[in-house]
C-alpha cells in the first residue's frame, strides 16, 4: 500500500516580507488556494484522500484561507502528487502573465518552482506492517502510532531543509500580492469577493464601526493610491469627518479607533484527539470536517465583530481586528470575540472529542493591541510570541488554554498579562466586566483612581494583603468611601467580585516568598491590563 503526503511553504517567510494588510491576506490565501486546487483535482479524479475532508472543497464566506499546509493521500505515488502540484504552478504562472507580473509563463514557472518549498513524501507498507502500526498501543491502551503520524514525522524532517530564494532580482510573489488585480484574477475574486479595494487596510479595520453610520466621509477617505493606505487612511477619515460635522472641526473618531489588534490562536491537545481517530478513516474524515466547520464558524464570528480573518487553517487562526466595535446593541470588546471563538471551537471539535471520550481540546491566544502607526510586521511577531508564551509557560498555564495579551500605547508604554481560562470563576468575572457590564454608572468616579493606585507599590501591597485576607470590603470602605459608591450594581461591586475571584483562582499562597511575589504580580498585571482596556474602549 502506498501512502503520500505533501507540505507547502515558505508561509511565514512569505508573510514576513509583506508590507501591507492586503499583501498578507493575499499571501495567506495563495497558499490555502494552492492546496485547495490540489485537493479539487484529487476529488475530481476520485483519489483516496486521507486528509483533509474530501467530500467537497470549501471556500470561506469572507475571504479567509481555510486549508492548512498539508495533504495526505492513499494509493497515489509521489509522481501523481507532483503532477497535481505542477498543474497548480501552471495556473499561477498563467495568472502572473495575465496580471503583467512577468513577460511570459516560463519566467513564472521557473520562479515558482524555485521559490516554493513543496515537499512530497511516500511510504510503501505491507498489510502486516499496516496492521502492526494500527495495533500499537500506549500504556493506557490507546493508539500511539499511525500512518498519519509517520507521514507527519517525515514531513517535519523535510521542512527542516528549507530553500531560501529571497535573492531573486524580481520576487514575483511580492509583486503579485501587492498589485491591483484585474477582473480576470481568480485569487482576487475569491479572497476579496471582487472588491475594488481588495483587502481593507489596518485603518479601515480599526474604524470599521464608522463605515455605515458615516458612509459619506468613509467613502471620501478611501484612496485608490494604496502605497500608504495603512497609515494614511485614519488621518484622511478624521479630516473628512471634521469637514462633514455639524460642529465644524469636531471629529467623531474615538481614541480606540486609532488602535488595532492582531490575534493568533492555536488549538491545545488536538494531538490526543487526532491520535484517537487516526487509524479509522471514517472517524478521521469526521475530525477533518469538524476542523473545517470550526474555521467557517470562526471566520463568521470574526466578521460579526468587525474584524478580518486572514488564515483559518485547521485549528489555527490569524486575524486583524478593531480593539472595540460599536453597533446598535452597544460596544463589543475583544473578550466577547474570544468567548465566541471558544464556543465555536467547543461546538465542533470539543463536542467531537467528548464523543470520542478524549480530553476536550481548547484554544490558546496571543493578542497584540497596537497604535495604528505601529509596524504591522512587529505587531504580528509580538502576537505570535504571546501565543507561544501562553502555550509554553507551564508555570502560568499548566494546561495551556490561556490568553496572553499585550496592550501597547502610542507612547511606547505597555501593559501585559496572562489569563488562564481554565480558572473559570475569574475568567467569568473578566468576561462579565468586558461584555455585559461596560456601561456601569460609577466607573468614571473610581476607575481612573484605581488604575493610578494599582501602579503604586505601597497601595498595591496594602490592597493585595486585604485581598489575600478576605478584607476587600473593608479596604474599599477605607480607601473609597464616597457616597456615590454605596449603591449596588456599581463598578466598585464588580471590581470587588473580580478581586475575590482572582484570589480564589491565583492566590494560593506559594511555598516561599518568591512564589507569593509571582502570584501577586500576576494578579496585578491582570487587573491593570483589564481595567486599562476597559477604560480605553469607553
ZAMARGU-4260 file (C-alpha; in steps of 0.2 Angstrom, whole numbers, plus 5000, padded with zeros to 4 digits):
<rodrens>
0) 5000/5000/5000 | 5007/5017/4995 | 5004/5032/5006 | 5009/5050/5001 | 5009/5067/5009
5) 5013/5085/5004 | 5018/5101/5013 | 5020/5118/5006 | 5029/5134/5011 | 5038/5145/5015
10) 5022/5153/5023 | 5029/5163/5037 | 5044/5169/5027 | 5032/5175/5014 | 5021/5184/5027
15) 5036/5192/5034 | 5040/5201/5018 | 5023/5208/5016 | 5021/5227/5020 | 5003/5230/5019
20) 4987/5221/5026 | 4981/5216/5009 | 4998/5208/5004 | 4997/5197/5020 | 4979/5192/5016
25) 4984/5188/4998 | 4999/5178/5003 | 4989/5168/5016 | 4975/5165/5003 | 4988/5160/4990
30) 4995/5145/5000 | 4977/5140/5005 | 4971/5141/4987 | 4986/5131/4981 | 4982/5117/4992
35) 4963/5118/4989 | 4967/5117/4970 | 4977/5101/4973 | 4963/5094/4983 | 4950/5099/4970
40) 4960/5090/4956 | 4961/5074/4968 | 4942/5075/4971 | 4938/5076/4953 | 4948/5060/4949
45) 4941/5051/4964 | 4958/5049/4973 | 4958/5041/4990 | 4961/5056/5001 | 4966/5053/5020
50) 4965/5071/5025 | 4958/5084/5024 | 4939/5082/5022 | 4936/5076/5004 | 4918/5076/5001
55) 4919/5093/4994 | 4932/5108/4994 | 4927/5123/5005 | 4928/5141/5002 | 4926/5154/5016
60) 4912/5167/5016 | 4923/5181/5020 | 4939/5178/5011 | 4949/5168/5024 | 4960/5154/5018
65) 4953/5138/5026 | 4966/5125/5021 | 4982/5121/5030 | 4999/5117/5023 | 4997/5098/5022
70) 4988/5085/5012 | 4988/5066/5013 | 4983/5053/5000 | 4982/5034/4999 | 4987/5023/4983
75) 4995/5038/4974 | 5013/5040/4971 | 5025/5054/4973 | 5024/5057/4954 | 5005/5058/4954
80) 5005/5071/4968 | 5019/5081/4959 | 5009/5081/4943 | 4995/5090/4953 | 5007/5102/4960
85) 5013/5106/4943 | 4996/5109/4937 | 4993/5122/4951 | 5010/5130/4947 | 5005/5131/4929
90) 4989/5140/4934 | 4998/5153/4944 | 5011/5156/4931 | 4997/5160/4919 | 4990/5172/4931
95) 5007/5180/4933 | 5006/5184/4914 | 4988/5189/4915 | 4992/5202/4929 | 5008/5208/4920
100) 5019/5202/4934 | 5031/5194/4921 | 5033/5194/4902 | 5030/5175/4899 | 5024/5160/4909
105) 5041/5152/4908 | 5048/5165/4919 | 5033/5162/4931 | 5036/5143/4931 | 5054/5145/4935
110) 5051/5157/4949 | 5038/5147/4957 | 5047/5130/4955 | 5062/5138/4964 | 5053/5148/4977
115) 5040/5136/4984 | 5045/5123/4996 | 5034/5109/4991 | 5040/5093/4999 | 5032/5076/4995
120) 5035/5060/5005 | 5030/5042/5001 | 5030/5026/5011 | 5026/5009/5005 | 5019/4996/5018
125) 5014/4978/5018 | 4997/4973/5026 | 5007/4966/5040 | 5016/4982/5043 | 5000/4992/5042
130) 4992/4980/5055 | 5007/4982/5067 | 5006/5001/5066 | 4987/5002/5069 | 4988/4989/5083
135) 5002/4999/5093 | 4996/5004/5110 | 5002/5015/5124 | 5002/5011/5142 | 4984/5017/5144
140) 4978/5006/5129 | 4976/5020/5117 | 4984/5020/5099 | 5001/5028/5100 | 5006/5026/5081
145) 4998/5028/5064 | 5002/5030/5046 | 4997/5048/5048 | 5010/5051/5062 | 5023/5043/5051
150) 5019/5054/5037 | 5019/5069/5048 | 5036/5065/5055 | 5043/5063/5038 | 5036/5080/5033
155) 5043/5088/5048 | 5060/5082/5043 | 5058/5088/5026 | 5053/5105/5032 | 5070/5107/5041
160) 5078/5108/5024 | 5071/5125/5018 | 5077/5133/5002 | 5079/5151/5004 | 5076/5161/4987
165) 5075/5179/4993 | 5089/5184/4982 | 5079/5185/4966 | 5081/5201/4956 | 5062/5200/4955
170) 5051/5192/4968 | 5036/5189/4958 | 5025/5184/4973 | 5029/5200/4982 | 5023/5210/4966
175) 5008/5198/4964 | 5002/5201/4982 | 5003/5220/4981 | 4995/5224/4964 | 4978/5229/4959
180) 4972/5213/4951 | 4961/5214/4935 | 4944/5207/4934 | 4951/5190/4927 | 4960/5186/4943
185) 4953/5171/4952 | 4963/5175/4968 | 4955/5192/4968 | 4938/5186/4965 | 4939/5173/4979
190) 4949/5181/4993 | 4942/5199/4991 | 4925/5195/4983 | 4929/5205/4968 | 4931/5221/4979
195) 4939/5235/4970 | 4949/5239/4985 | 4954/5222/4989 | 4958/5219/5007 | 4954/5233/5019
200) 4968/5242/5027 | 4973/5242/5046 | 4965/5260/5047 | 4949/5253/5039 | 4948/5238/5051
205) 4951/5249/5066 | 4937/5261/5062 | 4925/5248/5055 | 4911/5253/5066 | 4910/5270/5057
210) 4909/5263/5040 | 4889/5263/5039 | 4885/5277/5051 | 4896/5289/5042 | 4897/5282/5025
215) 4899/5298/5015 | 4915/5303/5025 | 4921/5285/5025 | 4920/5283/5006 | 4928/5300/5003
220) 4943/5295/5014 | 4946/5280/5003 | 4961/5282/4991 | 4965/5272/4976 | 4983/5275/4979
225) 4987/5260/4990 | 5005/5264/4994 | 5002/5272/5011 | 4985/5267/5014 | 4988/5258/5031
230) 4995/5274/5039 | 4986/5287/5030 | 4968/5281/5030 | 4964/5287/5048 | 4971/5304/5045
235) 4960/5306/5029 | 4945/5299/5038 | 4947/5311/5053 | 4949/5326/5041 | 4933/5321/5031
240) 4923/5318/5047 | 4928/5336/5053 | 4923/5343/5036 | 4906/5334/5037 | 4902/5338/5056
245) 4888/5350/5060 | 4901/5357/5073 | 4915/5361/5061 | 4932/5355/5067 | 4925/5341/5078
250) 4930/5323/5074 | 4919/5308/5079 | 4934/5297/5079 | 4937/5290/5096 | 4954/5286/5104
255) 4951/5267/5102 | 4949/5270/5083 | 4967/5273/5082 | 4972/5256/5088 | 4971/5238/5080
260) 4973/5221/5086 | 4982/5206/5079 | 4976/5189/5085 | 4984/5172/5084 | 4976/5157/5091
265) 4980/5138/5091 | 4972/5123/5097 | 4978/5114/5113 | 4978/5095/5115 | 4972/5092/5097
270) 4985/5079/5095 | 4976/5067/5108 | 4960/5068/5098 | 4969/5065/5081 | 4979/5050/5089
275) 4962/5043/5094 | 4954/5043/5077 | 4970/5042/5065 | 4968/5023/5062 | 4949/5024/5057
280) 4946/5033/5041 | 4928/5037/5044 | 4932/5045/5061 | 4947/5054/5053 | 4936/5061/5040
285) 4923/5067/5053 | 4938/5075/5063 | 4943/5084/5047 | 4925/5090/5044 | 4924/5097/5061
290) 4940/5107/5058 | 4933/5115/5043 | 4916/5118/5052 | 4926/5127/5065 | 4935/5138/5053
295) 4919/5143/5044 | 4911/5147/5061 | 4926/5157/5067 | 4928/5166/5051 | 4909/5172/5054
300) 4912/5177/5072 | 4927/5187/5067 | 4917/5196/5053 | 4902/5199/5065 | 4915/5208/5077
305) 4921/5219/5063 | 4937/5210/5060 | 4946/5201/5046 | 4951/5183/5047 | 4967/5181/5037
310) 4971/5162/5040 | 4959/5148/5047 | 4970/5133/5043 | 4964/5118/5054 | 4963/5125/5072
315) 4975/5139/5068 | 4969/5157/5067 | 4977/5174/5062 | 4965/5189/5061 | 4966/5208/5061
320) 4954/5216/5072 | 4947/5233/5079 | 4951/5233/5098 | 4932/5238/5100 | 4917/5238/5089
325) 4901/5248/5092 | 4885/5244/5084 | 4866/5246/5088 | 4867/5234/5103 | 4881/5244/5111
330) 4900/5241/5112 | 4908/5224/5109 | 4925/5220/5116 | 4939/5208/5112 | 4933/5197/5127
335) 4917/5195/5118 | 4925/5189/5102 | 4936/5176/5112 | 4921/5170/5121 | 4913/5167/5104
340) 4928/5159/5096 | 4929/5147/5111 | 4911/5142/5109 | 4914/5139/5090 | 4928/5128/5095
345) 4918/5118/5108 | 4903/5116/5097 | 4914/5107/5084 | 4930/5099/5090 | 4926/5100/5108
350) 4909/5090/5106 | 4918/5078/5094 | 4931/5075/5107 | 4918/5071/5120 | 4910/5059/5109
355) 4927/5050/5107 | 4930/5051/5126 | 4945/5061/5124 | 4950/5076/5134 | 4942/5092/5127
360) 4954/5102/5117 | 4954/5121/5120 | 4961/5136/5111 | 4976/5147/5117 | 4978/5165/5111
365) 4991/5178/5108 | 4983/5196/5107 | 4993/5211/5102 | 4985/5228/5103 | 4994/5242/5095
370) 4993/5260/5088 | 4989/5261/5070 | 5006/5268/5065 | 5015/5253/5075 | 5023/5242/5062
375) 5012/5228/5057 | 5026/5216/5055 | 5031/5219/5073 | 5013/5218/5079 | 5012/5201/5071
380) 5028/5195/5078 | 5023/5201/5095 | 5006/5192/5094 | 5014/5176/5088 | 5027/5177/5103
385) 5012/5180/5115 | 5004/5164/5109 | 5020/5154/5111 | 5022/5161/5128 | 5004/5156/5133
390) 5007/5138/5127 | 5025/5136/5134 | 5025/5145/5151 | 5019/5129/5161 | 5021/5139/5177
395) 5007/5151/5171 | 4997/5139/5160 | 5000/5121/5166 | 4986/5115/5154 | 4988/5129/5141
400) 4970/5136/5137 | 4976/5154/5140 | 4975/5171/5133 | 4991/5181/5133 | 4988/5200/5130
405) 4999/5215/5127 | 4992/5232/5125 | 5005/5244/5119 | 5001/5263/5119 | 5007/5276/5106
410) 5019/5282/5120 | 5028/5265/5120 | 5021/5261/5137 | 5013/5244/5138 | 5003/5233/5149
415) 5004/5214/5148 | 4995/5199/5156 | 4992/5181/5155 | 4974/5174/5159 | 4971/5156/5162
420) 4954/5151/5155 | 4954/5135/5165 | 4952/5146/5180 | 4933/5148/5176 | 4927/5159/5191
425) 4939/5174/5187 | 4938/5172/5169 | 4919/5173/5170 | 4921/5189/5180 | 4933/5196/5167
430) 4921/5192/5153 | 4907/5200/5163 | 4916/5216/5165 | 4921/5217/5147 | 4905/5211/5139
435) 4888/5214/5149 | 4895/5227/5161 | 4903/5240/5150 | 4890/5254/5155 | 4891/5255/5174
440) 4886/5272/5181 | 4900/5275/5194 | 4915/5270/5183 | 4921/5287/5179 | 4922/5291/5198
445) 4933/5277/5203 | 4941/5269/5188 | 4955/5281/5185 | 4959/5282/5203 | 4960/5263/5204
450) 4971/5262/5189 | 4983/5275/5195 | 4984/5267/5213 | 4987/5250/5206 | 5003/5257/5199
455) 5009/5262/5216 | 5019/5249/5225 | 5013/5254/5243 | 4995/5255/5238 | 4996/5238/5229
460) 5004/5230/5244 | 4990/5235/5256 | 4977/5230/5243 | 4984/5213/5239 | 4986/5210/5258
465) 4967/5214/5260 | 4963/5203/5246 | 4973/5188/5252 | 4965/5190/5270 | 4947/5192/5264
470) 4946/5210/5269 | 4942/5218/5252 | 4926/5226/5258 | 4934/5234/5272 | 4948/5240/5261
475) 4936/5249/5250 | 4927/5257/5264 | 4944/5265/5270 | 4950/5270/5253 | 4935/5273/5243
480) 4921/5279/5255 | 4912/5292/5244 | 4893/5291/5245 | 4892/5288/5226 | 4900/5270/5229
485) 4887/5265/5241 | 4874/5259/5229 | 4873/5242/5222 | 4877/5235/5205 | 4891/5248/5203
490) 4908/5246/5195 | 4915/5245/5213 | 4905/5230/5217 | 4910/5221/5201 | 4928/5225/5204
495) 4927/5218/5222 | 4919/5202/5214 | 4934/5201/5202 | 4947/5203/5216 | 4939/5189/5226
500) 4938/5178/5211 | 4957/5181/5207 | 4961/5177/5225 | 4952/5160/5224 | 4960/5156/5207
505) 4978/5163/5208 | 4982/5167/5226 | 4986/5150/5233 | 5000/5155/5244 | 5016/5149/5237
510) 5029/5138/5246 | 5041/5153/5248 | 5041/5172/5246 | 5046/5172/5228 | 5031/5161/5224
515) 5020/5173/5233 | 5028/5188/5224 | 5025/5179/5207 | 5006/5176/5212 | 5004/5194/5217
520) 5012/5201/5201 | 5002/5190/5190 | 4986/5197/5198 | 4992/5214/5197 | 4995/5213/5178
525) 4978/5205/5175 | 4969/5219/5185 | 4979/5233/5177 | 4978/5227/5159 | 4959/5223/5161
530) 4955/5239/5169 | 4965/5250/5157 | 4957/5241/5142 | 4940/5243/5150 | 4943/5262/5152
535) 4951/5264/5135 | 4936/5257/5125 | 4924/5268/5134
</rodrens>
